[in-house]
Amino acid sequence: LRTLSAAASGETGVPGTPLGRLVLALARRRDSGGGPLAVVSCDNLSLNGVVARRAVLGLAGGWGGGLAEWIGANVSFVSTSVDRITPRTTDADIAEVAERCGYRDNSPVVAEPFRNWVLSGDFPAGRPRWEEAGAVVVDDIEPYENRKLWLLNGAHSMLAYAGQLRGHATVADALADPACRKAVEDFWDEAARHLPGEGLDIPAYRQALLERFGNARIAHRLAQIAADGTTKLRMRAVPALLAERADGRSGSASALMIAAWLDYVDVTGDLQDPLAAEIREANGSNNRVEALLRLISANLADDPEVVALVRGLSGSFATPTAVSATTTTPL
């Protein structure tokens, strides 16, 4: 315990990380004779309850004294999925809140009217009646996560790259462009083939997304969404493209999102990505398309038909008002 605390805490011996504090709290609950309970994960990770359980049990195993075994038998970890667009807070948002409310809040959260909270997991001490406030409780959360990840987040990435290439700054502006909207709807057609038909009401969800994206009051900046493309495309474009290929189709709409990203990284002057150095190196290589594809999926990069498809789709969103170029590497 002393070694674990020294590694994860300050001078006081109190864990300094949220995970460490959670494990300490569970240890104290066990020691005080407390009963079972549920830990509800509210972060933005897929299957966040599964991830939290694995991390907690791993840390508790080093704690010793049978803590991991007690947690495994008495604590459930509930997975959740939150679906609500909340753009990054701006100085204008802070100023507006101060004007309307009469006090300064340095971290106001601007959000759209739409909200959806899905939960899946056991509540050994009883579950609050959150469904009365609109929460959705399901047995399997993965289809709901994929619906959000592919249809909402995937469309956001398509608009982020295609929209900026066509000179737009916000989601609402990009969606009003017929070329961008068609790209989004074509991608939705592909992705929806790989979502279960029961319970998700895909047509209604798509219609709601069009209304949400068109909300000009929510100034969701495309530059913000475009960041971390290698990470996001692995989750938003690659699964649909691989599924389409496995079913014998080209996956051209999913490939178009990747092609737009390739064009974007070639011209943007503000590349924000954990693999920025690797992107720049790949972008300047002789086999540029394959090299960039490899940063998001080796399977796609090893498929000559996909490489040719993405290469052929590059330039689909060319416009004189595109983002400022810093390189002009030929395709």
N, C-alpha and C positions, 0 to 999 in steps of 0.2 A: 504494500500500500504506500509506503514512504517513497519507494522508487517511482511508482506510477505518478504520485502526486508531484514529485520533483520534476518529472518530465512534462507535466501538463498544467502546471500551476505556477503561481508566484511565491513570494516568500511566506505567505500565510498558510500554504498547504491546501488552499481551496482551489479546485480545478478552475482553470482560466478559459476553457472552451465550453461552448454550449453542450457538446456531447459529454464532456467530463462532468459537468454540473448535473446533467440528466442522470448519469450513472450514480453519482453521489446521492442525488435525491431518491433514487430507487433503492439504494443501499439503506438509507435512513428509514424509508418506508418499511422495508423488510424488518429492520432491527426494532422498529416500534410496533410491530405486529399488524401493520396495515394490510388490507386485503387486496385482491386483484384490481387492476385498472387498465385503461386503454391510453396509449400514447398516440395522438393524432398528428400526423406529419402534415404541415401546411406549406412546405417549400415547393419549388417548381421543378422537382425531379420526377421522372417517370417511376411509377411503383415506389413512391417515396417511403411508404411504410415498410416495404421489404428492405430497402436500403438502410433505413433507420434501425430496424431490428438487427440486421447483420452487424452494423457498426457498434451498436450498444452491447450486443453479446460478445463481440470481439474485445471491447474495452473491459467489460465486466469480467471476462475470463482472466485478464491480468490482475484484476482486483483480488481474486481469490475468495476463499471462505464460502464457496458454493453460491456466490451472488449470481453468476451467469445461469446456473441451474434454476434458481428461484425466479429470475426474470423470465426465463423460458417457460416456466409453468404458470406464472401469475400475471404476466404483462402481455397485452396484445398491441400490435402496431398497425394502426389503421392508415390505409393509403387514401389520398384525396387528390382531386384534380380541380383547380380553380380556373374558370374561363371568364376573364374580364380584362378588357384592354385598359391599361394604366400607363400612359406615356410618361417619360422621364419628366420630373418636376423642373420647371423653368423659373427664371427670375420674374417673368410676367405672372406666373401662377401665384408666386409668393406675394407679389404686390396686389393682385386682385383679391386674395384672401384677406390681406390686411385692410384693404379698402372696404370690403363687404362686412367683415366680422369685427373690425376695430382692434385687432391684435395681430402681432406678427408670428406666423408659424413658418419656421425655416424648412419644414418638410411636409407640406400639404400633399395629399395624394389626389390627383385628378383622375377620374374614372368615368367610363361610359355608363349609361343607364342599365345596359344588359349585365346580368350576373348569373353564374351557374357554378354550383359547388357540388361535386360528386364525391361520395365516400364509399369505401368498401372495407369491411373488416369487422371483427368482433368487439363488443363492448361488455366485458365480463361484469362490470358493476352497473350495467344498464346504460342505455343510450339516450341522450337528450333528444327531445322531439324537434330536431332541427328541420325536419321535412316540413313542419308547419310554417317555417319561414322561407321555404323554397328549396332547401337542400334535396339532393337526389341520392338515395341510398341503394346501392346495387351489389350484386354478388361478385361481378367481374368488372373491374375498373378499366382494364386495358383497352377495350373498344372505345370508351369515352376519351381516354387519353389520346389514342390514335386519331380519333375524329378531330380533336382540337389541334394536335400536332401537325397533321397533314392538311386539313382544310383551312384552319385559321392561320397557324404559324407558317405553313407551306405557302399559302397565298401571300402572306406578309413578305416572305423572302422573294417571291416572284416579283411583287410590286417594288420591293426595295431596290433590286438590281435593274429590272426593266424600266421602272419609273424614273430612276435617276439618269439612266442612259437617254431617256426621252425628255429630260429637263425638268422633272417634277420633284417637289420637295416633301410632300406629305402623302399619306395613304389615300386620303380623299381625292387629292389632285390626280394621283396615278390611276385610281379606279375610274375616274371620269374619262380617261383616255381609252378609246375603243380597242386599241392594240393591246394595252395592258389588261383590260378587262377580259378580252377573249383568251389571253394566255392563262389567266386565273381560272376561268370557267373550264377550259380544256384540261387543265391540271386537275381540277376537282373531278371531272369525269373519270380520269384515270385512277386517282386515289380512291374514289368512292367504290370502285369495283372490288377493292380489297378490304372494305369495311363490312361488318355483318349488317344485313338489312333490318334485323329486328331491333326495336327499341331506340335506335339512334335518330330516326326521322331525318334522314340526310337532306331531302328536298327542303324541309322547313329550316334546317340549320343553315343550308347554303343561302336561302333567301334572307335569313336574319343576318348573315355575315355581310351580304351586300349592303344592307341598311346600316350595319355597324361601321363598315369601312367608309361609307359615304358620309358619315357624321363629321362635317367640317369643324364642328366645335372641339372635337378631339384631334388636336394637331399632332398626329403621330408621325414623327420625322422619319423619313426613309433612311437617312444616314445612320440613325440609331439602330434601326432594324438590320441594316446591312453589315454591322460589325459581327465579327466571329463567324464568318461564313463557312469556314471549313467544319466547325463544330455543328452549326445549324443544318447545313445541307446533308450531313450524314444522317440526320434524323428526319428531315423534312422532304428531301427529294430522292435520296438513294433508295429507301425501302420501296417506294412506289415504282421506281424505274426497274429495280431488280424483280419485283413481282410481275410487272408487265412483261419483262423479258422471259421470265419463267413460264408465262402463259402464252408465249409465242407472238407477242405484240412488240412494236418498236419502243414504246415508252417515250414517244416524241415530246409530249407535253412536259413530262418530268425532265427530259433532257434539255428542253428549252430553258428551264430555270437554271440549270447548271451552265448552259451556254451564256446566259445573261450574266451570271457570276463571273465567268471567264472574261467577258468583255469589260465588266465593271472593274475587276482588279487590274486590267490592262491600262485603264485610263484614270482611275481615281488618284487623287493626290493625298488621300487620307485613309490609308489602308490600316484598319484596326482588326487584327486577327492574331491569335496565339501562334499561328504558323506564318506570320508575315514574312520572315526571312526566307522560309522555304517557298512561299508563294512567289516572291521576287525572283528567286533562283529558277524555279520552274517556268515562270513567265518568260524568262530570257533564253530558255533552252531550245534546241532544234526541234524536239518533239513536244512542243508546248502543251497541246491539248492533253496528250496522254500523261504528261508530268503533273499537270494541275489536277486531272482526274484522280491520279494516284493519291493525292493528299486527302481525298474524301472517301475513296473506295478503290481498293486494289482490284476487286472483282470487275468493276466498270472499266478500269484502266486496261485490264487484260482482255477486254472484249473489243476486237477490232471494229465491229459494227457500231458499238456505242461510241467509240472514238470518232469514227467517220460521221456519225449522226450529230454529235455535239459540234464537231468542226463545221459541218454544213449549216447548223443553226446559228452559229456565231454571226453577229452583225444583224440579227433580226430586229433589233430595237435601235438601230443607228438613226441619229437625228442630229442636225446642226447644233441643237441646244443641249447636247450631252454634257455630262460632268467634265470639268476641266481635265485635259489630258496631261499626264506627266511622262508617259511612255507611248510609243507607237509601234510596239513589237508586232510584226506581221504574224498572221495566223498560219 
